[in-house]
């Protein structure tokens, strides 16, 4: 079993939205995604999609986008991003998902010797600057990540690897420790896969190894619209 990741697909299959308004990197990006995915992934592999999957506002409108992803090889694990407004209830999402697609929300799933868990997260503040509203959401997301990791710990056996999905970067632009990274260290996470960042983002790194953990940025345009292999 190989593990790949690619986030922030921003699909709109039935109501096409020209993504190249955000830059030339998005020109024909789905053709690149499709060719790369079909070349790399087999049926037993796992593909992680850490949010911003569809522009749809309602679940029924997101169905074509989910079916588009389902048609590719492999088992897909998806997580909610900040633009996934269609994702109101995880149970409703799971009921709609095609075969071999799985939704994470504050819980976990295990394939072979790897446990996958995750939660959406929120923007980690720069220094102590954080609005009261943002702090409330951030603190809640930290709790949800803790629930996800606790669930994963129950499923994790000796020698198993642990991969965490989060939509927002779990640190600020200076890569400082945060409540999220402290949780990852506490639970001895092997890899963290995140997205959300686009364009010429200062200090963004596609891969980092911090405090014993591998961090992968997998936003489409940041990785040339090609799947990133997660090596555990």
C-alpha positions as CSV (number, residue, x, y, z in Angstrom):
1,X,0.0,0.0,0.0
2,X,1.4,3.4,-1.1
3,X,0.0,6.6,0.4
4,X,-0.4,9.8,-1.7
5,X,-1.9,13.2,-1.0
6,X,-3.3,16.1,-2.9
7,X,-5.6,18.8,-1.5
8,X,-7.5,21.9,-2.5
9,X,-8.9,20.5,-5.8
10,X,-11.6,23.2,-5.8
11,X,-13.8,21.1,-8.1
12,X,-16.9,22.4,-9.9
13,X,-17.6,19.6,-12.4
14,X,-21.2,20.5,-13.3
15,X,-20.8,24.3,-13.0
16,X,-17.2,24.9,-14.2
17,X,-15.4,27.7,-12.4
18,X,-12.2,28.9,-14.2
19,X,-9.5,28.4,-11.6
20,X,-6.8,30.1,-13.8
21,X,-8.1,33.4,-12.5
22,X,-5.9,32.5,-9.6
23,X,-2.8,32.1,-11.7
24,X,-1.4,30.2,-14.7
25,X,-0.6,27.2,-12.5
26,X,-4.3,26.3,-12.7
27,X,-4.4,26.2,-16.5
28,X,-5.6,22.7,-17.4
29,X,-4.8,21.5,-13.9
30,X,-7.4,18.7,-13.8
31,X,-5.9,17.1,-16.9
32,X,-2.5,17.1,-15.0
33,X,-4.1,15.7,-11.9
34,X,-5.9,12.9,-13.8
35,X,-2.8,11.8,-15.8
36,X,-0.6,11.8,-12.7
37,X,-3.2,10.0,-10.5
38,X,-3.8,7.3,-13.1
39,X,-0.1,6.7,-13.6
40,X,0.8,6.5,-9.9
41,X,-2.1,5.0,-8.0
42,X,-3.3,1.4,-7.8
43,X,-6.5,0.0,-6.3
44,X,-4.9,-0.8,-2.9
45,X,-3.3,2.6,-2.5
46,X,-4.6,5.4,-0.4
47,X,-5.1,9.0,-1.5
48,X,-5.5,11.8,1.2
49,X,-7.5,14.9,0.3
50,X,-7.2,17.5,3.1
51,X,-10.0,19.8,2.3
52,X,-11.3,22.4,-0.2
53,X,-12.7,19.6,-2.4
54,X,-15.7,21.3,-4.0
55,X,-17.0,24.8,-4.6
56,X,-20.6,23.5,-4.1
57,X,-22.7,25.2,-1.5
58,X,-25.0,22.2,-0.9
59,X,-24.2,18.5,-0.6
60,X,-26.3,17.4,-3.6
61,X,-24.4,19.8,-5.8
62,X,-21.1,18.4,-4.5
63,X,-22.1,14.9,-5.6
64,X,-20.6,15.2,-9.2
65,X,-17.3,16.4,-7.7
66,X,-17.2,13.5,-5.3
67,X,-18.0,11.1,-8.1
68,X,-15.2,12.6,-10.2
69,X,-12.7,11.8,-7.4
70,X,-14.2,8.3,-6.9
71,X,-13.6,7.3,-10.5
72,X,-9.8,7.4,-10.0
73,X,-8.0,4.4,-8.6
74,X,-7.3,3.9,-4.9
75,X,-9.1,4.4,-1.6
76,X,-9.7,8.1,-0.9
77,X,-9.9,9.7,2.5
78,X,-11.3,13.2,2.5
79,X,-11.4,16.0,5.1
80,X,-13.4,19.2,5.3
81,X,-11.7,22.5,4.3
82,X,-12.8,26.1,4.9
83,X,-14.5,26.3,1.4
84,X,-16.4,23.0,1.8
85,X,-19.7,24.7,2.6
86,X,-21.6,21.7,1.4
87,X,-20.1,19.6,4.3
88,X,-22.7,20.3,7.0
89,X,-23.1,16.8,8.5
90,X,-20.4,14.1,8.3
91,X,-23.1,11.4,8.5
92,X,-24.9,12.9,5.5
93,X,-21.5,13.1,3.6
94,X,-20.7,9.5,4.4
95,X,-24.2,8.4,3.2
96,X,-23.5,10.0,-0.1
97,X,-19.9,8.9,-0.7
98,X,-19.2,6.5,-3.5
99,X,-17.5,3.2,-2.8
100,X,-13.9,3.4,-1.6
101,X,-14.3,7.0,-0.3
102,X,-14.1,7.8,3.4
103,X,-14.7,11.0,5.3
104,X,-12.8,12.0,8.5
105,X,-14.2,14.3,11.1
106,X,-12.6,14.2,14.5
107,X,-12.1,10.4,14.2
108,X,-9.9,7.9,12.5
109,X,-9.7,5.0,10.1
110,X,-7.1,2.2,9.7
111,X,-5.8,0.6,6.6
112,X,-3.2,-2.2,7.0
113,X,-0.5,-0.9,9.3
114,X,-1.4,2.8,9.1
115,X,-4.0,4.8,11.1
116,X,-5.3,8.0,9.5
117,X,-7.0,10.7,11.5
118,X,-7.7,14.4,11.3
119,X,-9.7,17.6,11.8
120,X,-10.0,20.8,9.8
121,X,-8.0,23.1,12.1
122,X,-7.9,26.9,12.0
123,X,-5.4,29.7,11.4
124,X,-2.5,29.6,13.9
125,X,-1.9,33.2,15.1
126,X,1.3,35.1,14.4
127,X,2.6,35.9,17.9
128,X,-0.3,36.7,20.3
129,X,-2.4,38.4,17.7
130,X,-5.8,36.6,17.6
131,X,-9.4,37.9,17.6
132,X,-11.7,36.6,20.3
133,X,-13.8,35.0,17.5
134,X,-10.7,33.3,16.0
135,X,-9.5,32.1,19.4
136,X,-12.9,30.5,20.1
137,X,-12.8,28.6,16.8
138,X,-9.1,27.7,17.2
139,X,-9.5,26.3,20.7
140,X,-12.5,24.3,19.5
141,X,-10.5,22.8,16.6
142,X,-7.6,21.9,19.0
143,X,-10.2,19.9,21.1
144,X,-11.5,18.2,17.9
145,X,-8.0,17.3,16.8
146,X,-7.4,15.8,20.3
147,X,-10.5,13.7,19.9
148,X,-9.3,12.5,16.5
149,X,-5.9,11.5,17.9
150,X,-7.4,9.8,20.9
151,X,-9.6,7.7,18.6
152,X,-6.6,6.9,16.4
153,X,-4.6,5.8,19.5
154,X,-7.3,3.1,20.2
155,X,-6.8,1.6,16.8
156,X,-3.0,1.9,16.6
157,X,-1.2,-1.3,17.3
158,X,2.5,-1.9,17.9
159,X,4.5,-0.8,14.9
160,X,1.6,1.0,13.3
161,X,2.2,4.4,11.6
162,X,0.0,7.4,12.3
163,X,-0.8,10.0,9.6
164,X,-2.8,13.2,10.5
165,X,-4.8,15.2,8.0
166,X,-5.5,18.9,8.7
167,X,-6.7,21.5,6.3
168,X,-5.0,24.6,7.8
169,X,-1.2,24.7,8.4
170,X,-0.7,23.6,12.1
171,X,1.8,26.3,12.7
172,X,2.3,30.0,11.7
173,X,4.6,31.4,9.0
174,X,7.5,31.1,11.4
175,X,6.8,27.4,11.9
176,X,6.5,27.9,15.7
177,X,5.1,25.3,18.0
178,X,1.4,25.4,18.5
179,X,-1.3,23.4,20.4
180,X,-1.6,21.3,17.2
181,X,2.0,20.5,16.9
182,X,2.2,19.7,20.6
183,X,-0.6,17.2,20.2
184,X,1.2,15.6,17.3
185,X,4.3,15.2,19.4
186,X,2.3,13.8,22.3
187,X,0.7,11.2,20.2
188,X,4.0,10.4,18.3
189,X,2.5,11.2,14.9
190,X,4.6,10.1,11.9
191,X,3.4,12.5,9.2
192,X,1.0,15.5,9.0
193,X,-0.6,16.4,5.7
194,X,-2.1,19.9,5.2
195,X,-3.2,22.3,2.5
196,X,-5.0,25.7,2.4
197,X,-1.9,27.7,1.2
198,X,-1.8,29.0,-2.4
199,X,0.3,31.1,-4.6
200,X,3.5,32.9,-3.6
201,X,3.1,32.4,0.2
202,X,6.0,33.6,2.2
203,X,8.0,30.8,3.9
204,X,5.7,28.0,2.7
205,X,7.6,24.7,2.6
206,X,6.4,21.7,0.6
207,X,8.2,19.4,3.1
208,X,9.6,19.8,6.5
209,X,10.9,17.5,9.2
210,X,10.2,19.1,12.6
211,X,10.6,17.5,16.0
212,X,10.6,14.0,14.5
213,X,7.5,14.5,12.4
214,X,7.2,14.9,8.6
215,X,5.0,17.8,7.4
216,X,3.7,17.8,3.8
217,X,2.0,20.7,2.1
218,X,-0.2,19.3,-0.6
219,X,-2.3,22.2,-2.1
220,X,-2.7,21.5,-5.9
221,X,-1.0,24.6,-7.2
222,X,1.9,24.3,-4.7
223,X,2.8,20.8,-5.9
224,X,2.3,21.4,-9.6
225,X,-1.0,19.6,-9.5
226,X,0.6,16.2,-8.9
227,X,0.1,13.7,-6.1
228,X,2.7,13.8,-3.3
229,X,3.8,10.4,-2.0
230,X,3.7,10.2,1.8
231,X,6.5,8.0,3.0
232,X,6.0,6.5,6.5
